[in-house]
Amino acid sequence: MSLQSLALTENWPVPTAAAAVVLSDGTLAGSHGPTGQRFPLASVTKPLAAYAVLVAYEEGAIDLDEPAGPEGATVRHLLAHTSGLAFDESRVMAAPGTRRIYSNTGFEALGDHVAKATDIPFAEYLHQAVLEPLGMASTSLEGSPAKDGVSTVDDLVRFAAEVQAPRLLDARTVLDAMTVSYPGLTGILPGYGHQRPNDWGLGFEIRDAKSPHWTGASSSPRTFGHFGQSGTFLWIDPDARAACVALTDRAFGPWAVEAWPPFTDAVLTELRG
């Protein structure tokens, strides 16, 4: 299979775009563009960081329900954006578990927490726990675990294949990550406004019935993933048994809001044959 719909990235108003689809059995269904080129990931860094946190949990270095971040918050709260921390500062805006406040600061607190627990800098822990075992040699964390990853489509395909058929984590842990944590909470999805509810798992955003949304109208409610303000996204649709990665070098904006959903719908239509 070689998905023709991936060529739609050529119509995007971006200097460079690369995309690929990988099936749940690890088969590459198609790719388009410079899939070996490194792009800043922005917030697509978060699922990679979350996976490393979950490895630390399974290794026994941390517990998901141990204190972390602001008073009363836990590792789980930080992963699910319910710690109460503000978006990009250390200010506490709500009691843990009461609001969905998307927080870069929360992921930075996670990185600090894992680094302290393991006595390994978080970027190195991510490398040892996730990147190296998956052969993601072109991926690095060059700052904040919330937003400073750099990677390629080829590497993120390896990660998307892992999430669909886990080898580094117990499948039950991954199921927990893709299941809504603290259901029913409202919040703002950056770039798309207020969502009621604004559902997240552990490090992954969950589509559910959100509208508007960056995935497609035909994406299943179980679809989960992340997009980044650098014009990047990764989604995994369990019902379609496939994942899609797209990386560009143009910042997220109205062009992406307009282009990404029909692109995803075209990919899903072709996959469903």
LUMTIRO-241499 format. One record per residue: x, y, z of N, C-alpha, C in turn. Coordinates in steps of 0.05 Angstrom, whole numbers, padded with zeros to 5 digits, always signed. Each point is the difference from the previous one (the first is absolute). Layout:
N
XYZXYZXYZ ...
! end
This chain:
273
+00017-00024+00000-00017+00024+00000+00018+00025+00000 -00007+00019-00016+00014+00026+00000-00022+00022-00003 -00006+00012+00022-00022+00019+00001+00004+00024-00017 -00017+00004-00020+00002+00023-00017-00009+00026+00014 -00017-00003+00020-00010+00024+00014+00022+00015+00014 +00022-00012+00007+00022+00014+00013+00012+00022-00017 -00004-00003-00027+00010+00021-00018-00016+00026+00003 -00022+00000+00014-00015+00024+00004+00016+00021+00016 +00021-00009+00014+00017+00019+00014+00013+00019-00019 +00002-00007-00025+00011+00019-00020-00017+00025-00004 -00026-00002+00008-00018+00022-00003+00000+00018+00025 +00014-00008+00021+00001+00016+00024+00018+00025-00005 -00008+00023+00010+00016+00025-00004+00024+00001+00019 +00018-00019-00003+00024-00003+00017+00024-00003-00018 +00024+00009+00010+00024-00005-00016+00006-00030-00004 -00002-00015+00022+00007-00028+00000-00020-00016+00017 -00008-00023-00010-00017-00018+00016+00007-00028-00006 -00001-00017+00021+00004-00028-00003-00021-00015+00016 -00009-00023-00009-00021-00014+00013+00003-00030-00005 -00012-00016+00018+00000-00029-00003-00022-00012+00016 -00008-00024-00007-00021-00015+00014+00012-00028+00006 -00003-00008+00025+00009-00027+00008-00023-00015+00013 -00004-00025-00009-00022-00016+00010+00007-00013+00027 -00021-00010+00013+00004-00011+00027+00018-00025+00001 +00004-00013-00023+00018-00022-00001+00029+00008-00007 +00004+00026-00001+00027+00011-00006+00006+00004-00029 -00019-00007-00018+00005+00004-00028-00002+00030-00008 +00019+00010-00015-00001+00027-00010-00020+00000-00023 -00022+00015+00003-00020+00000-00021+00006+00021-00022 +00018+00018+00006+00008+00020-00020+00014+00023+00013 +00016+00014-00016+00013+00024+00009+00003+00020-00023 +00005+00025+00007+00003+00021-00020+00017+00022+00010 +00017+00011-00016+00017+00022+00008+00026-00010+00013 +00015+00019+00010+00027-00006+00012-00003-00011+00028 -00006-00026+00002-00006-00013+00025+00024-00003+00018 +00024+00005-00010+00024-00001+00016+00009+00027+00010 -00015+00022-00008+00008+00027+00009-00009+00005+00028 +00017+00013+00016-00006+00006+00028-00016+00026+00001 -00022-00001+00015-00017+00023+00005-00004+00005+00030 -00002+00025+00009-00008+00005+00027-00029-00011+00004 -00004-00014+00022-00026-00013+00005-00020+00018+00015 +00010+00020+00014-00017+00015+00019-00014-00020+00018 -00026+00002+00004-00013-00017+00020-00004-00029-00007 +00007-00008-00024+00001-00029-00006+00023-00013+00016 +00016+00017+00013+00020-00010+00019-00014-00014+00024 -00023+00010+00007-00013-00010+00025-00006-00030+00000 -00011-00011-00021-00004-00029+00001+00026-00016+00004 +00022+00009-00012+00025-00013+00004+00009+00002+00029 -00003+00024+00012+00007+00004+00028-00018-00017+00018 -00026-00001-00006-00018-00015+00016+00007-00030-00001 +00008-00010-00023+00007-00028-00002+00024-00006+00018 +00020+00018+00001+00023-00004+00017-00009+00000+00030 -00019+00018+00007-00010+00000+00027-00013-00026+00007 -00015-00012-00019-00013-00025+00005+00020-00023+00002 +00022+00002-00015+00021-00020+00004+00012+00002+00028 +00004+00025+00010+00010+00003+00027-00019-00011+00020 -00026+00002-00005-00020-00012+00017+00002-00030+00000 +00002-00012-00023+00001-00029-00001+00026-00011+00011 +00022+00016-00001+00025-00008+00012+00000+00003+00030 -00021+00013+00011-00001+00003+00029+00014+00025+00011 +00009+00017-00019+00014+00024+00009-00019+00020+00012 -00024+00001-00011-00021+00018+00009-00027-00015+00001 -00020+00013+00012-00027-00011+00000-00018+00022-00012 -00020-00008-00015-00018+00019-00013-00015+00017+00021 -00005-00011+00023-00016+00014+00020+00016+00011+00023 +00026+00003-00004+00017+00013+00020+00000+00030-00004 +00005+00015+00021+00000+00030-00003+00021+00009-00020 -00008+00019-00016+00018+00013-00019-00013+00026-00009 +00017+00021-00004-00011+00026-00008-00011+00015+00023 -00021+00016-00004-00011+00016+00022-00013-00017+00022 -00004+00013+00022-00011-00014+00024-00026-00014-00008 -00002-00026+00008-00024-00016-00005+00000-00014-00027 +00018+00007-00018+00001-00012-00026+00018-00025-00001 -00005-00016-00020+00015-00025-00004+00012-00001-00028 +00016-00021-00005+00010-00005-00027-00023-00002-00019 -00020-00015+00008-00024-00003-00018-00013+00026-00007 -00003+00018+00020-00011+00026-00005+00016+00015-00021 +00027-00001+00003+00017+00014-00019-00002-00011-00028 -00001-00026-00003-00002-00012-00026-00027+00006-00013 -00021+00004+00016-00027+00004-00011-00008+00030-00001 +00020+00018+00005-00006+00029+00000-00021+00008+00020 +00000-00013+00023-00019+00008+00021+00013+00006+00026 +00026+00008-00001+00014+00007+00025-00008+00027+00011 -00012+00017-00018-00007+00027+00008+00021+00021-00008 +00023-00010-00010+00021+00019-00008-00008+00015-00025 +00009+00025-00002-00006+00017-00023+00014-00011-00025 -00007+00011-00023+00012-00009-00025+00030+00002-00001 +00011+00023+00006+00029+00004-00004+00013+00014+00023 -00011-00003+00024+00013+00012+00024-00007-00018+00024 +00014+00005+00022-00003-00018+00023-00024+00008+00018 -00017+00017-00010-00024+00009+00015-00021-00022+00001 -00011-00005+00024-00022-00019+00003-00026+00014-00005 -00017-00011-00018-00025+00013-00007-00024-00015+00009 +00003-00025+00009-00023-00015+00009+00010-00023+00018 -00018-00011+00015+00006-00024+00016+00004-00024-00018 +00019-00018+00006+00004-00023-00017-00025-00016-00005 -00004-00008-00025-00022-00017-00007-00026+00014-00006 +00000+00027+00001-00025+00015-00002-00004+00014-00028 +00022+00005-00013-00001+00013-00027+00021-00012-00018 -00005+00001-00026+00020-00009-00019+00015+00025-00010 +00023+00005+00011+00016+00023-00007+00025-00010-00015 +00000+00003-00026+00023-00010-00016+00025+00015+00009 +00021-00016+00008+00022+00012+00014+00027-00010-00009 +00016+00017-00013+00028-00006-00005+00015-00002+00026 -00007+00017+00018+00014-00001+00026-00004-00026+00014 -00023-00012-00003-00005-00027+00012+00018-00021-00011 +00005+00001-00026+00018-00020-00012+00029+00005+00008 +00007+00025+00004+00027+00006+00010+00003-00010+00029 -00021+00002+00015+00000-00011+00027+00003-00031-00001 -00013-00012-00019+00003-00029-00004+00029-00008-00005 +00012+00015-00019+00028-00005-00006+00018+00003+00024 -00004+00020+00016+00016+00004+00024-00005-00022+00020 -00025-00009+00002-00007-00021+00019+00014-00027-00007 -00001-00007-00026+00013-00025-00009+00030+00002+00003 +00011+00023-00007+00029+00004+00002+00010-00003+00029 -00016+00011+00019+00007-00003+00028-00002-00029+00010 -00021-00013-00009-00005-00028+00009+00020-00019-00011 +00010+00005-00025+00018-00019-00013+00029+00009+00001 +00005+00025+00008+00027+00012+00000+00012+00000-00028 -00018+00003-00020+00008+00002-00028-00013+00024-00012 +00014+00019-00013-00014+00022-00013-00022-00010-00019 -00023+00014+00000-00023-00011-00014+00005-00005-00030 +00015+00017-00013+00006-00004-00028+00015-00026-00004 +00018-00006+00018+00015-00026-00002-00018-00023+00007 -00017+00003+00020-00019-00021+00007-00018-00007-00024 -00010+00021-00013-00017-00004-00024+00015-00016-00021 +00025+00008-00004+00017-00014-00020+00003-00030+00007 +00007-00005+00025+00005-00028+00009-00026-00016+00001 -00022+00012+00008-00024-00015+00005-00017-00004-00025 +00001+00019-00019-00018+00000-00023+00014+00002-00026 +00016+00020-00004+00012+00006-00026+00019-00022-00009 +00019-00007+00017+00020-00020-00008-00013-00028-00005 -00017-00009+00018-00012-00027-00005-00017-00001-00026 -00012+00022-00008-00016+00001-00024+00016+00007-00025 +00025+00004+00003+00017+00007-00023-00006+00028-00011 -00008+00018+00018-00007+00028-00008+00026+00017+00001 +00019-00006-00018+00027+00012+00002+00000+00029-00008 -00021+00009-00014+00000+00028-00009-00017+00018+00018 -00008-00010+00023-00017+00014+00019+00015+00009+00024 -00004+00024+00009+00013+00010+00025-00018+00019+00014 +00005+00003+00026-00014+00020+00016+00020+00021+00006 -00005+00025-00009+00019+00021+00001-00009+00023+00019 -00014-00008+00021-00010+00020+00019-00023-00011+00015 -00022+00014-00001-00024-00007+00016-00013-00026-00010 -00008-00018+00019-00014-00024-00007-00028+00006-00010 -00009+00025+00002-00026+00008-00010+00000+00007-00030 +00023+00009-00010-00001+00012-00027+00026+00001-00016 +00022-00011+00010+00025+00004-00013+00012-00026-00013 -00017-00018-00008+00009-00023-00015+00005+00007-00029 +00018-00015-00012+00006+00002-00029+00000-00028-00011 -00013-00005-00022-00002-00027-00010-00006-00001-00030 -00003-00024-00010-00007-00004-00028-00025-00017-00002 -00012+00000-00023-00024-00017-00004+00008-00029+00003 +00024-00007-00011+00008-00028+00002+00002-00009+00029 +00011+00017+00018+00002-00007+00028-00027-00001+00013 -00017+00019-00006-00027+00000+00014-00017-00023-00010 +00005-00010-00024-00014-00024-00008+00007-00024+00018 +00026-00001+00008+00008-00021+00019-00014+00003+00026 -00003+00025+00010-00014+00005+00025-00030-00008-00003 -00012+00009-00022-00029-00006-00004-00005-00030-00002 +00019-00015-00012-00002-00029-00001+00002-00012+00028 +00018+00011+00017+00003-00009+00027-00026+00004+00016 -00012+00023-00002-00024+00006+00016-00023-00019-00008 -00001-00007-00026-00021-00018-00009+00004-00029+00008 +00025-00008+00003+00007-00027+00007+00024+00001+00020 -00005+00007+00025+00021+00007+00019+00020-00023+00005 +00025+00007+00001+00021-00018+00008+00015+00012+00025 +00001+00026+00001+00014+00013+00023-00018+00002+00025 -00026+00000-00004-00019+00002+00022-00020-00023-00001 -00011-00006+00023-00022-00019+00001-00024+00012-00015 -00014-00016-00015-00023+00010-00016-00021+00013+00018 -00002-00009+00025-00020+00012+00018+00008+00029+00007 +00026+00005+00002+00009+00028+00006-00007+00018-00024 +00004-00010-00024-00006+00016-00024-00030+00005-00002 -00016-00021+00007-00029+00003+00000-00008+00022+00020 +00013+00001+00023-00005+00021+00020+00006+00028-00012 +00022+00001-00015+00008+00026-00012-00019+00010-00021 -00014-00018-00014-00018+00008-00021-00029+00000+00009 -00004-00003+00027-00027+00001+00012-00003+00026+00015 -00024+00012-00001-00005+00026+00013+00007-00001+00030 +00017+00019+00008+00005+00003+00028-00015+00025+00010 -00013-00003+00023-00017+00021+00012-00021+00009-00021 -00018-00018-00008-00020+00007-00020-00018+00022+00008 -00009+00014-00021-00020+00021+00003+00011+00028+00005 +00026+00002+00003+00012+00027+00006-00001+00017-00025 -00005+00026+00003+00000+00019-00022+00028+00013-00001 +00006+00011-00023+00025+00013-00003+00003+00011-00029 +00023+00013-00004+00006+00012-00027+00019-00018-00014 -00007-00008-00025+00019-00014-00018+00014+00022-00016 +00027+00004+00004+00014+00022-00013-00005+00000-00030 -00008+00023-00010-00005+00003-00028-00029-00006-00008 -00015-00012+00018-00027-00008-00007-00021+00009+00020 +00009+00013+00022-00019+00012+00018-00010-00018+00021 -00022+00009+00014-00011-00014+00022-00014-00026-00008 +00006-00022+00014-00011-00026-00006-00014-00011+00025 -00024-00010-00004-00016-00011+00022-00012-00027-00008 +00012-00022+00009+00024-00002+00017+00025+00002-00017 +00023+00004+00014+00026+00001-00013+00016-00024+00010 -00004-00022-00013+00010-00026+00010+00029-00005-00008 +00015-00010+00020+00027-00008-00004+00005-00027+00014 +00019-00015-00011+00011-00023+00014+00025+00009+00016 +00020-00017-00001+00025+00006+00013+00021+00008-00021 +00002+00026-00005+00018+00010-00020-00010+00001-00028 -00024-00012-00005-00013+00000-00026-00027+00014+00002 -00006+00016-00020-00026+00012-00002-00019-00021-00013 -00024-00001+00010-00020-00019-00011-00022+00015-00015 -00006-00009-00024-00018+00015-00017-00028+00001+00011 -00011-00023+00007-00028-00002+00009-00018+00014-00021 -00018+00018+00009-00018+00014-00019+00007+00029-00003 +00025+00007+00005+00009+00028-00001-00005+00012-00028 -00010+00025+00000-00004+00014-00025+00001+00030+00006 +00018+00014-00014+00018-00009-00021+00023-00016+00011 +00013-00014-00019+00023-00016+00009+00020-00003-00024 +00025-00006+00007+00021-00001-00020+00000-00027-00015 -00014-00021+00010-00002-00025-00015-00024+00003-00019 -00009-00023-00012-00021+00001-00020-00028-00004+00011 -00019+00007-00016-00028-00005+00007-00006-00030+00002 +00016-00016-00015-00004-00029+00001+00019-00014+00019 +00016+00015+00015+00017-00012+00020-00017-00012+00022 +00007-00023+00010-00016-00012+00021+00003+00016+00026 -00020-00001+00017+00002+00014+00026+00024-00010+00017 +00009-00024-00006+00023-00011+00016+00027+00010-00010 +00000+00015-00022+00025+00011-00010+00014+00016+00021 +00026-00004+00002+00016+00015+00019+00027+00009-00012 +00012+00020+00011+00026+00009-00011+00006+00028+00010 +00013+00016-00018+00008+00027+00008+00007+00016-00025 -00004+00026+00001+00011+00017-00021+00018+00021+00013 +00017+00012-00017+00019+00019+00010-00002+00027-00014 +00007+00021+00014-00002+00027-00011+00021+00005-00022 +00018-00019-00004+00019+00002-00023-00011-00011-00025 -00026-00008+00000-00013-00010-00024+00004-00030-00003 -00003-00014+00022+00005-00029+00001-00024-00015+00013 -00003-00025-00007-00020-00016+00015+00006-00030-00002 -00010-00014+00019+00000-00029+00001-00026-00010+00011 -00015-00015-00016-00025-00012+00011+00001-00030-00004 -00014-00014+00019-00003-00029-00001-00030-00005+00002 -00011-00014-00020-00028-00007+00000-00003-00030+00004 -00006-00009+00025-00002-00029+00005-00021-00014-00018 -00021+00014-00007-00021-00013-00016+00010-00004-00029 +00016+00019-00010+00012-00003-00027+00025-00018+00000 +00010-00006+00024+00024-00016+00004+00023+00013-00015 +00003+00026+00004+00021+00015-00015+00007+00025+00015 +00024+00010-00006+00009+00026+00011+00011+00016-00022 -00001+00027+00003+00010+00018-00021+00017+00021+00014 +00023+00005-00013+00018+00021+00009+00003+00020-00023 -00001+00026+00007+00006+00021-00020+00017+00022+00014 +00022+00007-00013+00017+00021+00010+00004+00021-00021 +00000+00025+00008+00004+00022-00019+00019+00021+00013 +00007+00020-00016+00017+00021+00010-00015+00027-00001 -00026-00001+00004-00016+00025+00002-00017-00002+00026 +00001+00022+00015-00014+00000+00026-00030-00006-00004 -00012-00014+00019-00028-00005+00001-00016+00027-00003 -00022-00001-00015-00016+00023-00003-00025-00007-00016 -00015+00020-00010-00024-00006-00015+00004-00019-00023 +00024+00000-00012+00005-00019-00022-00003-00028+00009 +00010-00007+00025-00001-00027+00010-00029-00007+00008 -00014+00019+00012-00028-00005+00007-00016-00008-00024 +00006+00013-00023-00014-00006-00025+00010-00025-00014 +00026-00006+00002+00011-00021-00017+00000-00027+00014 +00004-00001+00026+00005-00026+00013-00025-00019+00000 -00024+00010+00007-00022-00019+00002-00007-00013-00027 -00002+00014-00023-00005-00014-00025+00022-00019-00008 +00025+00007+00007+00022-00018-00005-00004-00026+00015 -00006+00002+00026-00004-00024+00016-00024-00016-00011 -00021+00013-00008-00023-00014-00011+00007-00015-00026 +00017+00013-00016+00008-00013-00025+00017-00025+00006 +00018+00002+00020+00017-00023+00008-00018-00022+00010 -00019+00006+00017-00018-00021+00012-00017-00012-00022 -00010+00016-00018-00016-00011-00022+00016-00020-00017 +00025+00007-00006+00017-00018-00015+00006-00025+00015 +00005+00003+00026+00006-00024+00017-00023-00019+00001 -00024+00011+00001-00024-00017+00002-00008-00012-00027 +00012+00011-00021-00003-00012-00027-00027+00002-00011 
! end
